Amino acid sequence: MKTTIKLLGFGLLTALSLASCSDQFLEDKKNYDNANTDIYNYYSGANGRLNDIYAWCLPSVGDISWKTPSMGNADFAAKSTEEYTGFSNFVNPEIELTSMSSSNSVPDFFMGQQNNIQEAVYGRIRNINDCIAGIQGGSLTEEQKEELLGQVYFFRAWCYYQLVKWYGGVPIVDKVLEPVAESFTPRSSAKECIDFILNDLDMSARMLAKKTMNGGWTGADYGRVTTGTALALKGRVLQLWCSPLFNRTNDQTRWQQAYTMMKQELDSINACGYGLYRTGNNVNGSDFAGQFLTSTVNPEAVFVTLYNNIEGDGLDNQKNNRWERDIRPSNTGGGGKGAGYMLVNLFPMKDGKLPAGTGTYSKLEISELEYNPNYPFVDRDPRFYRTFAFPGFRWAYNGDASLKDPNNPSDGKNYVLWNYVWYVDVNDQGNPESGNSFGADNLLGSKASIYVRKKSDDLDVNGSPLYQYFANDTKGAAPYYSAAPLMEIRYAEVLLNLAEVACGAGDMAYAVELLKMVRERAGYTAENNFGLQANLAGDQAACMSAILYERQIEFAYEGKRFDDMRRWMLFDGGATQPAGAPSTWTLSGWGGNTCSYLGVKPFNGQRRENIEFRTADKYGVGGTTFDSDPLLKGGGVRPAGVDFRKADIDTQLQELKVWYQENLVAHEKRGDGYDSQHNLLYINFRPKYYFLGLSSGVQNANKGLPQTAGWEDYNNGGANGTFDPLAE
């Protein structure tokens, strides 16, 4: 039976929104509501429609949705990885997502808000198709048309990529269709969708070549997509198609084709001005941190959303990056994000090797350096210190939070994080479930054991702050926000995507060279082979494992890990198939189990716990107010904060370790959940989640749309779905 989707019946509605684009190339704030086709006869009008596409399609720092991928927040994707603790519904063993009801429903990335063109998935695509048709039919010069169309085709590909990575095959709508109630479009195969996306990206790359392959956009146009952006996304799409999720037999043809294309196209990406961010003065990972704090032309920023921190009312006030406010401790005006201790333990030691005792990557070498999980900050990878913040670490910012609350630390330029805790009852100190603890420096009940500081506007790194704290804000808007850009694709990903397909195609030597480039920017040198073990060029499984490990570290809290875990089926190795799945879903490549092949411990069956640093027993218990810190009241003296601008980092960290030994106690704290009887619960990602089913709302609105295999068909009494995402 022909499979179909009902088309959304919207007319041309294109409010020029400035929600997430740069000031420079969105200066024209005309209203394009109910615009007619005549606007496409003028460059300013057609460019205004294009700017509207940017505004609605650029990724944002908000939680994961149909509009935007995960960006490192503690959303249900990131909380299904090592980055956070606390079960999301994807990994909660007590909850199984369903497509039959609104309760515990599978997330809807397919429809969105059906009756709002800008908030509906296919409404957004309709807008893009209208823009393509309008520009093609307008009277602009061919050069102007290609400049504009190249950008629009990229965003159509971006929209479909976001759909395909979740669902496999989806309906392909490539033109504006009349809003007829009986009009339907079939659900295409995943292969057809991949080919469609690749074709759009090839057109985008070709059309933008003249404008962007001479170093990229300049001046007011910086931030627009380029030939390099299109080819970088193409590489990600090819990588997805090669991965076990879609390539159950490990078809070598896919790897070889992807490798050939991506290697050839790297020169074109480079010609657009992209490369690893470097300053020539990398101190303790400062280049790694600094790449996220460059609001001007940044070679790392292959696909970027620009922001500002403009104060006041109006559309411009919507263009703020709230990441900084989200991660900063509460005594600096933020909400704070607690890092998962599992990931803390997984970061390499300073020799580039795995810490002893992690037990996660069995094919990778263990460091000879001693690792004590009670003092996890000693002798670590330089990126470690730019990803996490511990008690005693400097975390400078521009502002004075004591103006908001006089009990907060006052000097932002010299702020040191002191987030150790104390208890008011000695009987609670050893209880991992007790919440009866209070944080130092007026953190009190709003504290995290270890903070995420990735992508932070650290004043010690960035002398021209993009984030400023003001105490007089009443709207919860700009004064607390940042102008730091958001990179969805950065050059390090381009290199690691290429490394992965090179390894899959059997050229491990080239893959290792790419790994070395990424590690060199992090701070490793050739003296110890950039921290890489010697056998990677001759052992494909170990090489692939090293690449995935590098991605886990390099892209921590950037929203990439969950997609990688799904692509490589790392929750169970792909060994278990959902009920009703076709026999072709059986993983026959990689020995039938990707986890075994890679030497990676399956994520299912594990738990993630937290750790806290509390005041030593000699100080006793404390009270519930900012001035009841038993360490300070008991005569304890804090050392100077660890300053990563200084070359003597090892000495500083050893001194902090000694201070911890004398003044603090490391103790396990509850991470993942317990059942009603306080029994430990363990991660359980169901096999059917590798491809999402369509929610009951989507199925109800599109009666002819087939359900994904492995999921219940709402329109057929809960019978197993019939659509096969792997069928070509």
C-alpha positions, 0 to 999 in steps of 0.5 A: 500500500502506498504510504503517505503523509498529509501536507500542511496547509499553510500559505506564505507566512514569513515573519522576519525573525532575528532570534538567532542570527548575527546583527551584521547580516540581518540589518534589514528588519522589514516585515515579510508577512504575507509577502508576494512573489515580487520580492524575489525580483529584488536582492533585498527582498529575496535576501530578507526571505533567506534571512528568515530561513536562517532565523528559523533553522539555525541551531540554538542553545535551548534543549533538544527539539525538532528544531535543533539538536542537543547542544550539551544541556541536561536534556533527555539525549545528553542525560542518556550518556556519560555526561550527566546523571539521572535517568532520562526516559530513554534509559529509565528501566522503569519507563518504556516509551510508547507510541500509543498514548501521550503518557511516556510518549516517544518524543515528536521530532516529526510534526511539531506544532502542526497549525503553525508554519514556523513551529511545524517541521514540514511547515519550515520545509514548505517555507524553504521550498517557497523560497527556492521557487521564488528565487528561481522564478525571480529576475535576479542575476544568475550569480545572485540566484546562486549565492542565495539558493546555495544557502537555502539548499543547505538549510533544506538538507539540514532539516532533512538530516535532522529527521533522517537521523531519528526516523530513517526514511521520511516523506520528501517534499521538494516543492510547495504543494497546494493545501489540499486535504486529500494530498499526501506524500509517501514516506521515502526510504532512508537511502532515498532521503540520504541521496536527496540530502547529499544532492542538496548539499552538492548543489549548495557547495557548487553554488557557493563556491565562487563566493566562499572558496576564497577564504569564506564570507567577510565583513557583515556576511560572516556567519553565513553558510559556505561551501565548506559548511555544506561539505562538512554536513555532507561528511556527517551525513555520509558518516551516518550512512556508513555507521552500524545504525544504517550499515548492519553488514559493514558494507565496505563500499559505503566506507570507501565511497565516503572516504574518497569523497570526504578526503577529496573535499577537505581541500575545498573546506580548507579553502573557505578559511576553516582550520583548527583554532590556534593562537600560538600561545597555548597554555594548559589548553587555552586554545581549546577553551578560546575557540568557543569565545571568538565572536569575530572570524573563527577558522574553527566555526564551520557552522555557527550561530552568532549572538549578542548581549545587547540590553533593552527591549526589542528583537535584538534582545532575543539574540542572547546565548544563555549557556553561560548563565546556565552553567555558572554557579548560583553565586555568580548568577547562574543555574549551574550544571553538575557534571557526571562523574563517569565522564570525569573519570573517563578523561585521559591522563596528561600522557593521553592514555586512559586512567586506570580503573575505568574499565570502558575501553579495553582496546586502549592503553591504560596510563602508567600515571597514578589515578586517584578518583578522590583527587581526579584533577591531578595529571589530566588531559589539558581539555579536562581543566577547560571542561570541568570546575572543582573546588579551588579552581579559578573561574573568572568573569566580568561582574560583581554578584554581591550586588545582587546578594551581598553574601555572594563573592564580590570580585568576579575577576578573581572568582574562585569556585568553592563548592565543597559542602557540609552537613547539619547532621553527622548521620547524613554525611555518609548517606549518598541519598541525603540532600541535607547538605549546604554549599560554601560561599552562599551556594547553600542548597544550589550547588553541584559537586563538579561543575560543567565549565565547557564553552564558558566565557572565562575571563582568564582566557578571553580578555574581551568578555562576551558575558557580563553580569549585572545585578539590575536585571529584572527581565531575565534577559540580556544582562545575564547572557552572553554573546558567545557564538554557538558552533554546531559543526567545528573543524575538529569534527570535520577532521574526526569525521574524516578519521572515522570513515578513513578507518572504516575504509581501512586507511588507519594510518591516515586516520591516526594522522588526523587524530594527531592534529586534534590532539596537538591543538589540545596540547600533546606533542610528538614526543609521546606520539601525541598520547596515542598508542603505537598499534592504531595504524595496524589494528582497525578495531583499536583505531576506531575505538580511539576515534570514538574515545577522542570524540567523547572527550573533544566534544563533551557537552556539545550534544554529539555523544548521544548521536555517536552512541546511537550510530554505533549502537553502544547501549547494547552493541546492537546484539538485541533486536526490537520485537517485530523487526525484520531479519535484515536488522540483525547486525552481521558486521563487526562480529555481530556486536559493536561493543565487543568489536570496539572493546567498549563496555555496553552502556546498558546495565551500568549506573552513573553516580556523583561525587561530593567533596565535603568538609573533613570530620575534624570540622564537625557539622555546620548550619544552614546559612552562608556564614555557617561554613564549619571549615572557615569557622574551624580555622581552615584556610583556603589556598589561592585558586588554581590559575591555568594561566600559569605554567606551573600547573602541576605544582598548583594541582599537587598543592590543591591535592594536599589541601584536599587531603587535610580539609575535605572528604570525597564521598559518593553521591546519588546519581541515577535513580532508585526504585520505590524500595531504594534498590539500585536501578540500571540503565536500560536503553530499549533496542527500538529506540535506535529508530524512533517511532511516530507518536500517537499525535503524529499518527492520528494527524496522518492516518496513512502514515506507516509506523516504524517497525518495532513500534506500535501502530496507533492506527492499527490497534497497536500492531507492529509497525511496517515501515523498515528504515533499513529497506532500500 
